[in-house]
Amino acid sequence: MPTRPALLLIVSLSLSGCHNHPVPTGLQNHVSPNEVAVYQAYLQDSFTDSKYPHKMWYVKTETWPYQTFCDEKLLKDGVQPAYLRALRDLGTASYLIPPFNMDFVRTFDAYRPTVNGRAPDGPFITQTFSRVAFSPDGRQAFFRVEWVKGPGLGQGGWGQDILADQQGSIWHFRSVGCASIID
C-alpha cells in the first residue's frame, strides 16, 4: 500500500489532467511551422498586387479567433465541415505567431502598430490571421484574414475566408464564403 504522501501525489496528478482542454484534431496548442508557411505564402502573394505598392504591412503577433456567419456559402465553395469545426473548437483562444522572415512585414502585439512608441509614418495596413485548418494530406488549407487600413488609405477594413491549394511547392489562394467590410 502506498504511503499517504505518495497517494496524495498520485491523486493530485490524476486530477490535474481533468482541467486540460483537448486539442482539436489537426490543430496543436501552438501555431505550427506549416501554418507560418501558409501565412508567409499568402503575404507574398498579396504583395504581387499593384494596389499596395507601399509594402508596409503590420501583422498582429497573435491569431484572431475564427468567426464567420455564412457556413452555407462556405460549404458551396468547397470548404470542408471539418475545417470549420477545427477552427471553431479553438473558441476564443489566441495563439502567438512566430516571427516572419520577410523584409516587408512588421509585426505588432498591441491594438495598433507602433514604431518607437508612435503610429507609423505613411500609409499602412494591419492584418490578422485566424489559425489554419489543413486537409489530412496537408495540401489544402483554410483560414480567415482580416485587414484594417491605416492613415492615407481611407478608413475601414475587411475580412475574408481563404481556401488554399498547394500544387508542388506553391500555394494558390482563393476567397470563399462571404466577405465582411467595415467602413
C-alpha positions in Angstrom: 0.0 0.0 0.0 1.4 3.4 -1.0 2.2 5.9 1.8 -0.1 8.9 2.3 2.2 11.4 0.6 2.6 9.1 -2.4 -1.2 8.5 -2.6 -1.8 12.3 -2.5 0.7 12.8 -5.3 -1.0 10.1 -7.4 -4.4 11.6 -6.8 -3.1 15.2 -7.5 -1.5 14.2 -10.8 -4.6 12.3 -12.0 -6.9 15.2 -11.2 -4.7 17.8 -12.8 -5.5 16.3 -16.2 -9.2 17.0 -15.7 -8.7 20.7 -16.3 -6.9 20.3 -19.7 -8.9 21.0 -22.8 -8.5 18.6 -25.7 -6.7 20.0 -28.7 -8.9 19.7 -31.9 -7.8 17.2 -34.4 -5.2 18.6 -36.7 -4.5 21.7 -34.7 -1.9 21.9 -32.0 -1.8 24.2 -29.0 0.6 26.5 -30.9 0.9 27.9 -34.4 2.8 25.3 -36.4 5.6 25.9 -38.9 3.2 24.7 -41.7 0.7 27.5 -40.6 3.5 30.1 -40.7 4.5 28.9 -44.2 0.9 29.4 -45.4 0.8 32.9 -43.8 4.1 33.9 -45.5 3.0 32.5 -48.8 -0.3 34.4 -48.5 1.5 37.7 -47.7 4.0 37.2 -50.5 1.1 36.5 -52.9 -0.7 39.6 -51.6 2.2 41.9 -52.4 2.1 41.0 -56.1 -1.0 43.2 -56.3 0.0 46.6 -57.6 -2.7 48.4 -55.5 -0.4 48.1 -52.4 2.9 49.4 -53.7 3.9 50.9 -50.3 4.6 47.4 -49.0 4.2 48.3 -45.4 2.0 45.7 -43.7 1.8 45.1 -40.0 0.8 41.6 -38.9 -0.6 41.0 -35.4 1.6 38.5 -33.5 -1.5 36.7 -32.2 -4.1 34.8 -34.1 -7.7 36.1 -34.2 -10.4 33.7 -33.1 -12.2 32.3 -36.2 -15.7 33.5 -36.8 -17.9 33.7 -39.8 -21.6 33.7 -40.5 -22.0 32.2 -43.9 -21.5 28.5 -43.5 -23.8 27.5 -46.3 -21.8 29.7 -48.8 -18.5 28.3 -47.5 -19.7 24.7 -47.9 -20.9 25.5 -51.5 -17.4 27.0 -52.2 -15.7 23.7 -51.2 -14.8 24.3 -47.6 -14.9 21.0 -45.7 -17.1 21.0 -42.5 -14.1 19.6 -40.6 -12.1 22.8 -41.2 -14.9 24.9 -39.7 -15.2 22.6 -36.8 -11.5 22.5 -36.0 -11.2 26.3 -36.1 -14.4 26.9 -34.0 -13.3 24.2 -31.5 -10.5 26.6 -30.5 -13.1 29.0 -29.2 -11.8 32.5 -28.4 -8.2 31.4 -27.8 -5.5 33.4 -29.4 -2.1 31.9 -30.2 1.3 33.6 -30.7 2.6 33.6 -34.3 6.4 33.0 -34.5 8.4 35.8 -36.3 8.0 36.2 -40.0 11.2 36.0 -42.1 10.0 38.7 -44.6 11.5 42.2 -45.1 8.2 44.0 -45.9 6.3 42.7 -42.9 6.4 44.3 -39.5 4.7 42.7 -36.5 2.8 44.3 -33.7 1.2 43.0 -30.5 -0.9 45.9 -29.4 -4.2 47.2 -30.6 -2.5 49.5 -33.1 1.0 49.1 -34.6 3.7 51.5 -33.2 7.2 52.3 -34.2 9.3 53.7 -31.3 6.1 54.4 -29.4 4.1 56.2 -32.1 2.0 55.3 -35.1 3.9 54.5 -38.3 4.5 57.3 -40.8 2.8 56.9 -44.2 0.1 54.5 -45.3 -0.1 51.1 -43.8 -2.4 48.1 -43.4 -2.7 45.9 -40.3 -3.5 42.2 -40.8 -4.7 39.5 -38.5 -4.9 35.8 -39.3 -7.0 33.0 -37.8 -5.4 29.6 -37.2 -5.1 27.4 -40.3 -7.0 24.1 -40.7 -5.4 21.6 -43.1 -6.7 18.7 -45.0 -5.3 15.3 -43.8 -2.7 15.3 -46.6 -1.7 18.9 -45.8 -2.3 20.1 -49.4 -5.3 22.2 -48.7 -5.6 24.9 -46.1 -8.4 27.1 -44.8 -8.2 30.3 -42.7 -9.6 33.8 -42.3 -7.7 37.0 -42.7 -8.8 40.5 -41.6 -7.3 43.9 -42.5 -7.6 47.4 -41.2 -6.4 50.4 -43.3 -4.2 53.0 -41.6 -3.9 56.7 -42.4 -3.5 57.6 -46.1 -5.6 54.6 -47.3 -9.0 55.7 -46.1 -10.8 54.3 -43.1 -12.3 50.9 -42.6 -11.2 47.3 -43.2 -12.4 44.0 -44.5 -12.2 40.3 -43.8 -12.3 37.2 -46.0 -12.2 33.4 -45.7 -9.4 31.9 -47.7 -9.2 28.4 -49.2 -5.7 27.5 -50.4 -4.5 24.6 -52.5 -0.8 23.6 -52.7 0.5 22.5 -56.1 4.1 21.4 -55.9 5.7 23.9 -53.5 3.3 26.8 -54.5 0.2 27.8 -52.6 -2.8 29.1 -54.6 -5.3 31.2 -52.7 -8.9 32.0 -53.4 -11.5 33.9 -51.5 -14.5 31.8 -50.3 -17.7 32.5 -48.4 -18.8 36.0 -47.5 -16.5 39.0 -47.3 -17.1 41.4 -44.4 -16.5 45.1 -44.9 -16.0 47.7 -42.2 -16.4 51.4 -43.4 
